Amino acid sequence: MTAYLIADITVHDPDKYQEYVRLVPAFIEKHGGHYKVRGGEVDCREGSWTPQRLIVLEFPSRKDAVAFLEDPDYQPVAAIRHESATTNLIVLDGAPRDRGQEDESNG
C-alpha cells in the first residue's frame, strides 16, 4: 500500500538548508519515493496550522518510507536538516484502492 511522508518544516538557516535540498533527492529516489508537494503557497482554511514549508513524499509502501528515514547513508544529510530547520514529520498509509479505482491497464 502506498505511504506518504508529510513534513512541516520551518527553516531557520536558509543557506544550510539549501545544502539539504541539494542532497536529499537521491535518497528519496533510492527508496522509490517522489515529491507530491514541495513547498508552495499554503492556504489554511480551518484551524490555525500555518506551515512555512510543507513537503509531501509518496513511497511505494510504509516500509520504503521508513527505510528512507532510517537509511544509514541518509543520516548525515538528515543532520543538515536538523541543524538548519525545525521539522514535524509523519508517515501514513494511503487509502486502499477500490475496485472501481483499479488501474485500467490491469483489465
N, CA, C and O atoms as a MOPAC input file, in Angstrom:
PM7 MOZYME 1SCF
protein

 N      0.84500 1    -1.17700 1     0.00000 1
 C      0.00000 1     0.00000 1     0.00000 1
 C      0.89100 1     1.24100 1     0.00000 1
 O      1.86900 1     1.31600 1     0.74400 1
 N      0.55100 1     2.18500 1    -0.81800 1
 C      1.27800 1     3.44600 1    -0.88600 1
 C      1.31700 1     4.11200 1     0.48300 1
 O      0.36400 1     4.03000 1     1.25700 1
 N      2.43700 1     4.77400 1     0.76600 1
 C      2.57500 1     5.52100 1     2.02100 1
 C      3.06600 1     6.92600 1     1.71200 1
 O      3.70200 1     7.17000 1     0.68700 1
 N      2.76100 1     7.83200 1     2.60700 1
 C      3.13400 1     9.23000 1     2.43900 1
 C      3.92700 1     9.71200 1     3.63900 1
 O      3.63100 1     9.35800 1     4.78000 1
 N      4.91600 1    10.50500 1     3.37300 1
 C      5.67600 1    11.20600 1     4.40200 1
 C      5.27800 1    12.66600 1     4.27700 1
 O      5.39900 1    13.25300 1     3.20200 1
 N      4.80900 1    13.25000 1     5.35700 1
 C      4.42500 1    14.66200 1     5.36700 1
 C      5.31000 1    15.37400 1     6.37000 1
 O      5.39600 1    14.97800 1     7.53200 1
 N      5.96600 1    16.42500 1     5.91200 1
 C      6.87100 1    17.18800 1     6.76900 1
 C      6.47400 1    18.65500 1     6.75100 1
 O      6.30000 1    19.25900 1     5.69300 1
 N      6.33800 1    19.20500 1     7.93100 1
 C      6.08000 1    20.63000 1     8.15100 1
 C      7.41900 1    21.20200 1     8.62100 1
 O      7.86400 1    20.91600 1     9.73300 1
 N      8.05400 1    22.00400 1     7.77700 1
 C      9.42900 1    22.44300 1     8.01900 1
 C      9.48700 1    23.95600 1     8.18300 1
 O      8.97600 1    24.70200 1     7.34900 1
 N     10.11600 1    24.40000 1     9.27000 1
 C     10.39100 1    25.81400 1     9.49000 1
 C     11.89900 1    26.00300 1     9.39000 1
 O     12.65100 1    25.55700 1    10.25700 1
 N     12.32300 1    26.65900 1     8.34000 1
 C     13.74900 1    26.84800 1     8.06200 1
 C     14.26100 1    28.04200 1     8.85200 1
 O     13.65900 1    29.11500 1     8.81600 1
 N     15.37900 1    27.86000 1     9.57400 1
 C     15.98300 1    28.98900 1    10.29100 1
 C     17.41200 1    29.27200 1     9.84200 1
 O     18.01900 1    30.23800 1    10.30500 1
 N     17.96500 1    28.44800 1     8.94700 1
 C     19.26500 1    28.72100 1     8.32200 1
 C     19.13600 1    28.36900 1     6.84200 1
 O     19.49600 1    27.26500 1     6.43300 1
 N     18.61800 1    29.31300 1     6.02700 1
 C     18.32900 1    29.02100 1     4.62300 1
 C     19.53400 1    28.52900 1     3.81800 1
 O     19.39100 1    27.64100 1     2.97800 1
 N     20.70200 1    29.08800 1     4.06100 1
 C     21.87700 1    28.65700 1     3.29800 1
 C     22.20400 1    27.19100 1     3.57400 1
 O     22.44800 1    26.41900 1     2.64700 1
 N     22.20900 1    26.82000 1     4.82800 1
 C     22.50000 1    25.42900 1     5.19600 1
 C     21.38200 1    24.50900 1     4.70000 1
 O     21.65400 1    23.39900 1     4.24200 1
 N     20.13700 1    24.95800 1     4.78700 1
 C     19.01400 1    24.13800 1     4.33500 1
 C     19.11300 1    23.85700 1     2.83900 1
 O     18.71000 1    22.78500 1     2.38900 1
 N     19.63900 1    24.79300 1     2.06600 1
 C     19.79900 1    24.56800 1     0.62600 1
 C     20.73400 1    23.39700 1     0.33900 1
 O     20.57400 1    22.70300 1    -0.66500 1
 N     21.70100 1    23.18100 1     1.21200 1
 C     22.57400 1    22.01300 1     1.06500 1
 C     21.74700 1    20.72800 1     1.22000 1
 O     21.93700 1    19.77600 1     0.46400 1
 N     20.85200 1    20.70100 1     2.17600 1
 C     19.95400 1    19.55800 1     2.36200 1
 C     19.08500 1    19.35700 1     1.11900 1
 O     18.94700 1    18.23600 1     0.62900 1
 N     18.50600 1    20.43300 1     0.61700 1
 C     17.64300 1    20.36600 1    -0.56800 1
 C     18.40000 1    19.77700 1    -1.75500 1
 O     17.82500 1    19.05100 1    -2.56600 1
 N     19.67400 1    20.08800 1    -1.85300 1
 C     20.50100 1    19.58600 1    -2.95400 1
 C     20.79000 1    18.08900 1    -2.80500 1
 O     20.85700 1    17.37100 1    -3.80300 1
 N     20.96100 1    17.61900 1    -1.57400 1
 C     21.39000 1    16.24100 1    -1.33200 1
 C     20.25300 1    15.22500 1    -1.18300 1
 O     20.43200 1    14.05900 1    -1.53800 1
 N     19.11400 1    15.62900 1    -0.67900 1
 C     18.06400 1    14.67500 1    -0.30700 1
 C     17.39800 1    13.95000 1    -1.48200 1
 O     17.00600 1    12.79800 1    -1.29800 1
 N     17.24000 1    14.53700 1    -2.67400 1
 C     16.51800 1    13.82000 1    -3.73200 1
 C     17.09000 1    12.44000 1    -4.06800 1
 O     16.32600 1    11.52100 1    -4.36200 1
 N     18.39300 1    12.27800 1    -4.03400 1
 C     18.98900 1    10.97100 1    -4.34900 1
 C     18.52500 1     9.90000 1    -3.36700 1
 O     18.32700 1     8.75000 1    -3.75800 1
 N     18.35000 1    10.26200 1    -2.10700 1
 C     17.91400 1     9.29400 1    -1.09900 1
 C     16.42500 1     8.98600 1    -1.23600 1
 O     16.00000 1     7.84900 1    -1.03300 1
 N     15.64800 1     9.98900 1    -1.57800 1
 C     14.21800 1     9.77100 1    -1.81400 1
 C     14.04500 1     8.79000 1    -2.96900 1
 O     13.29100 1     7.82300 1    -2.86300 1
 N     14.74600 1     9.04300 1    -4.07200 1
 C     14.65400 1     8.18200 1    -5.25200 1
 C     15.17000 1     6.77700 1    -4.96200 1
 O     14.60400 1     5.79700 1    -5.44700 1
 N     16.23500 1     6.67100 1    -4.17900 1
 C     16.81000 1     5.36500 1    -3.82100 1
 C     15.76500 1     4.44400 1    -3.19600 1
 O     15.82600 1     3.22600 1    -3.36100 1
 N     14.81400 1     5.02600 1    -2.48300 1
 C     13.79600 1     4.23800 1    -1.78700 1
 C     12.44300 1     4.27200 1    -2.49900 1
 O     11.41300 1     3.96000 1    -1.90200 1
 N     12.45300 1     4.65200 1    -3.77500 1
 C     11.24400 1     4.60800 1    -4.58900 1
 C     10.28800 1     5.75600 1    -4.36900 1
 O      9.14500 1     5.70700 1    -4.82200 1
 N     10.73900 1     6.79200 1    -3.68000 1
 C      9.86500 1     7.91700 1    -3.37800 1
 C      9.93900 1     9.02200 1    -4.41500 1
 O     10.86900 1     9.08500 1    -5.21900 1
 N      8.94600 1     9.88400 1    -4.37800 1
 C      8.95800 1    11.09000 1    -5.20800 1
 C      8.09700 1    12.16800 1    -4.53800 1
 O      7.22100 1    11.88700 1    -3.72100 1
 N      8.38700 1    13.40100 1    -4.92200 1
 C      7.65700 1    14.54200 1    -4.36500 1
 C      6.24400 1    14.59400 1    -4.93100 1
 O      6.04400 1    14.44800 1    -6.13700 1
 N      5.26600 1    14.80400 1    -4.05400 1
 C      3.89700 1    15.12900 1    -4.45100 1
 C      3.65000 1    16.61600 1    -4.22100 1
 O      2.93900 1    17.26500 1    -4.98800 1
 N      4.24900 1    17.15100 1    -3.15000 1
 C      4.17300 1    18.57800 1    -2.82000 1
 C      5.54900 1    18.99000 1    -2.33900 1
 O      6.16500 1    18.30100 1    -1.52700 1
 N      6.02700 1    20.11600 1    -2.84100 1
 C      7.33800 1    20.61700 1    -2.42500 1
 C      7.23600 1    22.12600 1    -2.25600 1
 O      7.46700 1    22.88800 1    -3.19500 1
 N      6.88300 1    22.54400 1    -1.04000 1
 C      6.72700 1    23.97400 1    -0.78100 1
 C      5.43000 1    24.47300 1    -1.39000 1
 O      4.42700 1    23.76000 1    -1.40500 1
 N      5.45400 1    25.67600 1    -1.88100 1
 C      4.25700 1    26.25800 1    -2.46100 1
 C      3.46700 1    27.04500 1    -1.43400 1
 O      3.73200 1    26.97500 1    -0.23400 1
 N      2.50700 1    27.78200 1    -1.91800 1
 C      1.68500 1    28.63000 1    -1.05100 1
 C      0.71600 1    27.78400 1    -0.23900 1
 O      0.05800 1    26.89300 1    -0.77900 1
 N      0.62900 1    28.05900 1     1.04200 1
 C     -0.28900 1    27.36400 1     1.94200 1
 C     -1.49200 1    28.26700 1     2.19000 1
 O     -1.33500 1    29.44500 1     2.50900 1
 N     -2.68400 1    27.71700 1     2.04300 1
 C     -3.93100 1    28.44200 1     2.27100 1
 C     -4.70500 1    27.70300 1     3.36400 1
 O     -5.46600 1    26.78000 1     3.07200 1
 N     -4.51200 1    28.10500 1     4.61000 1
 C     -5.16800 1    27.45400 1     5.74900 1
 C     -6.63700 1    27.86600 1     5.77200 1
 O     -6.95200 1    29.04700 1     5.91900 1
 N     -7.52800 1    26.89700 1     5.62700 1
 C     -8.96200 1    27.17300 1     5.58400 1
 C     -9.66500 1    26.90400 1     6.89800 1
 O    -10.74600 1    27.44100 1     7.14300 1
 N     -9.06700 1    26.07900 1     7.75100 1
 C     -9.64700 1    25.79800 1     9.06600 1
 C     -8.52200 1    25.64400 1    10.06900 1
 O     -7.44800 1    25.14500 1     9.73300 1
 N     -8.76200 1    26.06500 1    11.28400 1
 C     -7.75800 1    25.94500 1    12.33000 1
 C     -6.68500 1    27.01200 1    12.20600 1
 O     -6.86200 1    28.02900 1    11.53400 1
 N     -5.57200 1    26.75300 1    12.86900 1
 C     -4.50200 1    27.75900 1    12.90900 1
 C     -3.16700 1    27.22500 1    12.40100 1
 O     -2.12700 1    27.83600 1    12.64300 1
 N     -3.18400 1    26.09200 1    11.70100 1
 C     -1.95900 1    25.49800 1    11.19100 1
 C     -1.44700 1    26.32400 1    10.02100 1
 O     -2.13400 1    26.45600 1     9.00800 1
 N     -0.25600 1    26.87700 1    10.15200 1
 C      0.32300 1    27.70100 1     9.08900 1
 C      1.76800 1    27.28600 1     8.83000 1
 O      2.69300 1    28.00000 1     9.21700 1
 N      1.97300 1    26.14900 1     8.18500 1
 C      3.33800 1    25.70300 1     7.92600 1
 C      4.07200 1    26.66200 1     7.00400 1
 O      3.49400 1    27.21100 1     6.06700 1
 N      5.35900 1    26.85500 1     7.28500 1
 C      6.19800 1    27.69500 1     6.43200 1
 C      6.51800 1    26.96300 1     5.13100 1
 O      6.45600 1    27.54000 1     4.04600 1
 N      6.86100 1    25.68500 1     5.26100 1
 C      7.22600 1    24.87000 1     4.10500 1
 C      6.64100 1    23.48200 1     4.33500 1
 O      6.95300 1    22.83500 1     5.33400 1
 N      5.80600 1    23.02700 1     3.42700 1
 C      5.15600 1    21.73300 1     3.56200 1
 C      5.64600 1    20.81300 1     2.44900 1
 O      5.64500 1    21.18100 1     1.27400 1
 N      6.06400 1    19.61000 1     2.83900 1
 C      6.57400 1    18.62400 1     1.89600 1
 C      5.72000 1    17.37000 1     2.01000 1
 O      5.42800 1    16.91700 1     3.11700 1
 N      5.31600 1    16.80600 1     0.87500 1
 C      4.62800 1    15.52000 1     0.84900 1
 C      5.39100 1    14.62700 1    -0.12300 1
 O      5.55000 1    14.95700 1    -1.29900 1
 N      5.86000 1    13.48900 1     0.39100 1
 C      6.54300 1    12.49300 1    -0.42500 1
 C      5.66800 1    11.25600 1    -0.51200 1
 O      5.02000 1    10.87800 1     0.46500 1
 N      5.64800 1    10.62300 1    -1.68000 1
 C      4.92400 1     9.36700 1    -1.85600 1
 C      5.93900 1     8.24300 1    -2.02000 1
 O      6.90100 1     8.37300 1    -2.77800 1
 N      5.72200 1     7.13300 1    -1.30400 1
 C      6.57300 1     5.95000 1    -1.39300 1
 C      5.70600 1     4.74600 1    -1.74600 1
 O      4.50700 1     4.75000 1    -1.46900 1
 N      6.29100 1     3.72000 1    -2.35000 1
 C      5.50700 1     2.53100 1    -2.69300 1
 C      4.86600 1     1.86200 1    -1.47500 1
 O      3.80800 1     1.24400 1    -1.59200 1
 N      5.50300 1     1.98300 1    -0.30900 1
 C      4.97300 1     1.35200 1     0.90100 1
 C      5.50800 1     2.07500 1     2.13400 1
 O      6.44600 1     2.86800 1     2.04700 1
 N      4.89900 1     1.78900 1     3.27600 1
 C      5.39300 1     2.32200 1     4.55300 1
 C      6.82300 1     1.84200 1     4.78400 1
 O      7.66500 1     2.59600 1     5.27200 1
 N      7.09500 1     0.59000 1     4.43400 1
 C      8.43800 1     0.02500 1     4.60000 1
 C      9.47000 1     0.87200 1     3.85100 1
 O     10.55600 1     1.12600 1     4.37200 1
 N      9.14100 1     1.30600 1     2.63900 1
 C     10.06100 1     2.13700 1     1.85600 1
 C     10.24600 1     3.51200 1     2.49000 1
 O     11.35900 1     4.03700 1     2.51200 1
 N      9.17200 1     4.09700 1     3.00200 1
 C      9.26800 1     5.41100 1     3.64900 1
 C     10.14800 1     5.34100 1     4.88800 1
 O     10.98700 1     6.21200 1     5.11400 1
 N      9.95000 1     4.29600 1     5.69200 1
 C     10.75300 1     4.13100 1     6.90500 1
 C     12.20300 1     3.82400 1     6.54000 1
 O     13.12400 1     4.30900 1     7.19800 1
 N     12.41100 1     3.02100 1     5.49500 1
 C     13.77900 1     2.72000 1     5.05100 1
 C     14.50200 1     3.99600 1     4.62700 1
 O     15.69400 1     4.15000 1     4.89200 1
 N     13.78900 1     4.90800 1     3.97400 1
 C     14.37600 1     6.20400 1     3.61700 1
 C     14.82300 1     6.94000 1     4.87400 1
 O     15.96500 1     7.39200 1     4.96000 1
 N     13.92900 1     7.05900 1     5.84500 1
 C     14.24300 1     7.80800 1     7.06500 1
 C     15.36300 1     7.16600 1     7.87600 1
 O     16.13500 1     7.86800 1     8.52800 1
 N     15.45700 1     5.84500 1     7.84000 1
 C     16.43700 1     5.13100 1     8.65400 1
 C     17.70200 1     4.73600 1     7.89600 1
 O     18.59500 1     4.11600 1     8.47300 1
 N     17.79300 1     5.08300 1     6.61800 1
 C     18.97100 1     4.74900 1     5.80600 1
 C     20.22100 1     5.32400 1     6.47400 1
 O     20.30000 1     6.53600 1     6.67400 1
 N     21.19900 1     4.48500 1     6.82300 1
 C     22.40900 1     4.98900 1     7.48100 1
 C     23.14600 1     6.05000 1     6.65900 1
 O     23.73700 1     6.97200 1     7.22200 1
 N     23.11200 1     5.92100 1     5.33900 1
 C     23.78800 1     6.90400 1     4.48600 1
 C     23.06200 1     8.24600 1     4.46700 1
 O     23.66500 1     9.27700 1     4.17300 1
 N     21.76100 1     8.23200 1     4.78300 1
 C     20.96600 1     9.46000 1     4.82200 1
 C     21.16000 1    10.24300 1     6.11700 1
 O     20.90200 1    11.44600 1     6.14300 1
 N     21.60300 1     9.59900 1     7.17900 1
 C     21.67400 1    10.24900 1     8.48900 1
 C     22.51100 1    11.53200 1     8.50400 1
 O     22.09200 1    12.50000 1     9.13800 1
 N     23.67400 1    11.59000 1     7.83800 1
 C     24.40600 1    12.86600 1     7.80000 1
 C     23.63400 1    13.96800 1     7.06500 1
 O     23.76100 1    15.14800 1     7.39300 1
 N     22.83600 1    13.57500 1     6.07500 1
 C     22.01800 1    14.54800 1     5.34100 1
 C     20.87100 1    15.02000 1     6.23500 1
 O     20.56900 1    16.21300 1     6.28100 1
 N     20.23600 1    14.09200 1     6.94000 1
 C     19.17100 1    14.46200 1     7.88000 1
 C     19.70600 1    15.41000 1     8.94400 1
 O     19.00100 1    16.31900 1     9.38300 1
 N     20.95300 1    15.20000 1     9.36000 1
 C     21.56400 1    16.08000 1    10.37200 1
 C     21.63900 1    17.51900 1     9.87100 1
 O     21.50100 1    18.45600 1    10.65800 1
 N     21.85600 1    17.70100 1     8.57600 1
 C     21.88100 1    19.05200 1     7.99700 1
 C     20.50700 1    19.70000 1     8.16200 1
 O     20.40600 1    20.87700 1     8.51000 1
 N     19.44500 1    18.91800 1     7.90700 1
 C     18.08500 1    19.44500 1     8.09300 1
 C     17.83700 1    19.77200 1     9.55700 1
 O     17.26400 1    20.81400 1     9.87600 1
 N     18.26600 1    18.88800 1    10.44500 1
 C     18.06600 1    19.13100 1    11.88100 1
 C     18.77700 1    20.39700 1    12.35100 1
 O     18.28200 1    21.10500 1    13.22800 1
 N     19.93400 1    20.67800 1    11.76400 1
 C     20.70500 1    21.87000 1    12.14000 1
 C     20.14400 1    23.14900 1    11.53100 1
 O     20.35500 1    24.23600 1    12.07000 1
 N     19.43600 1    23.03300 1    10.41900 1
 C     19.00500 1    24.22400 1     9.69300 1
 C     17.50500 1    24.49200 1     9.75900 1
 O     17.03700 1    25.52700 1     9.28500 1
 N     16.74900 1    23.56200 1    10.34500 1
 C     15.29300 1    23.71100 1    10.34900 1
 C     14.68500 1    22.92900 1    11.50800 1
 O     15.30100 1    22.02100 1    12.06700 1
 N     13.46500 1    23.30900 1    11.84700 1
 C     12.65400 1    22.55400 1    12.79500 1
 C     11.62300 1    21.79400 1    11.97900 1
 O     10.95800 1    22.36800 1    11.11600 1
 N     11.49000 1    20.50000 1    12.25100 1
 C     10.62600 1    19.65600 1    11.42700 1
 C      9.62900 1    18.88900 1    12.27800 1
 O      9.98600 1    18.31200 1    13.30500 1
 N      8.38000 1    18.88700 1    11.84100 1
 C      7.36000 1    17.95800 1    12.32400 1
 C      7.10100 1    17.01700 1    11.16000 1
 O      6.80000 1    17.46600 1    10.05500 1
 N      7.21500 1    15.70300 1    11.39800 1
 C      7.18500 1    14.74600 1    10.30200 1
 C      6.34500 1    13.53700 1    10.68600 1
 O      6.47400 1    13.00500 1    11.78800 1
 N      5.48800 1    13.11100 1     9.77300 1
 C      4.69100 1    11.90300 1     9.98100 1
 C      4.78000 1    11.01600 1     8.74400 1
 O      5.04200 1    11.49000 1     7.63900 1
 N      4.55800 1     9.72500 1     8.95000 1
 C      4.41600 1     8.75500 1     7.86300 1
 C      3.03000 1     8.14700 1     8.01700 1
 O      2.65200 1     7.74100 1     9.11600 1
 N      2.26700 1     8.08000 1     6.92500 1
 C      0.94500 1     7.48600 1     6.99200 1
 C      0.65500 1     6.69600 1     5.73700 1
 O      1.19300 1     6.97700 1     4.66600 1
 N     -0.20500 1     5.70200 1     5.88500 1
 C     -0.58800 1     4.86200 1     4.75500 1
 C     -1.60700 1     5.58500 1     3.89400 1
 O     -2.43500 1     6.34900 1     4.39000 1
 N     -1.53200 1     5.32900 1     2.58800 1
 C     -2.52600 1     5.85300 1     1.66800 1
 C     -3.82500 1     5.06700 1     1.79200 1
 O     -3.86800 1     4.01900 1     2.43700 1
 N     -4.87300 1     5.57500 1     1.17600 1
 C     -6.16600 1     4.89000 1     1.19700 1
 C     -6.09000 1     3.64200 1     0.32600 1
 O     -5.44700 1     3.65800 1    -0.72400 1
 N     -6.74300 1     2.55800 1     0.75300 1
 C     -6.77300 1     1.36800 1    -0.10000 1
 C     -7.54300 1     1.67100 1    -1.37500 1
 O     -8.49400 1     2.45300 1    -1.37200 1
 N     -7.12900 1     1.05500 1    -2.44000 1
 C     -7.79200 1     1.28900 1    -3.73200 1
 C     -9.09600 1     0.51100 1    -3.79000 1
 O     -9.15700 1    -0.65000 1    -3.38700 1
 N    -10.13800 1     1.16200 1    -4.29500 1
 C    -11.41200 1     0.48600 1    -4.54100 1
 C    -11.31000 1    -0.26600 1    -5.86100 1
 O    -10.45200 1     0.03200 1    -6.69100 1
 N    -12.18000 1    -1.22800 1    -6.04400 1
 C    -12.18800 1    -1.94600 1    -7.32300 1
 C    -12.42800 1    -0.98500 1    -8.48200 1
 O    -11.85100 1    -1.15500 1    -9.55600 1
 N    -13.26000 1     0.00500 1    -8.27700 1
 C    -13.54700 1     0.97200 1    -9.33200 1
 C    -12.37900 1     1.88600 1    -9.63700 1
 O    -12.38000 1     2.56600 1   -10.66300 1
 N    -11.37400 1     1.91700 1    -8.75900 1
 C    -10.20800 1     2.76700 1    -8.96400 1
 C     -9.02600 1     1.99000 1    -9.51500 1
 O     -7.94600 1     2.55500 1    -9.68900 1
 N     -9.20900 1     0.70600 1    -9.79300 1
 C     -8.09900 1    -0.10400 1   -10.27400 1
 C     -7.56200 1     0.45600 1   -11.57400 1
 O     -8.29800 1     1.01300 1   -12.38800 1
 N     -6.30600 1     0.30100 1   -11.74200 1
 C     -5.61300 1     0.75400 1   -12.93400 1
 C     -6.22100 1     0.06700 1   -14.15600 1
 O     -6.32600 1    -1.15900 1   -14.18400 1
 N     -6.61700 1     0.83200 1   -15.15100 1
 C     -7.24200 1     0.26700 1   -16.34100 1
 C     -6.31900 1    -0.69700 1   -17.07400 1
 O     -6.79000 1    -1.58400 1   -17.78700 1
 N     -5.00400 1    -0.53100 1   -16.90500 1
 C     -4.06300 1    -1.41600 1   -17.58400 1
 C     -4.13600 1    -2.83800 1   -17.03100 1
 O     -3.64200 1    -3.77000 1   -17.66600 1
 N     -4.74700 1    -3.02000 1   -15.85100 1
 C     -4.88100 1    -4.35100 1   -15.26000 1
 C     -6.14600 1    -5.06800 1   -15.73200 1
 O     -6.40400 1    -6.19700 1   -15.31400 1
 N     -6.92400 1    -4.43900 1   -16.58200 1
 C     -8.08600 1    -5.10400 1   -17.14600 1
 C     -9.30900 1    -4.81100 1   -16.38800 1
 O    -10.38400 1    -5.29900 1   -16.73800 1

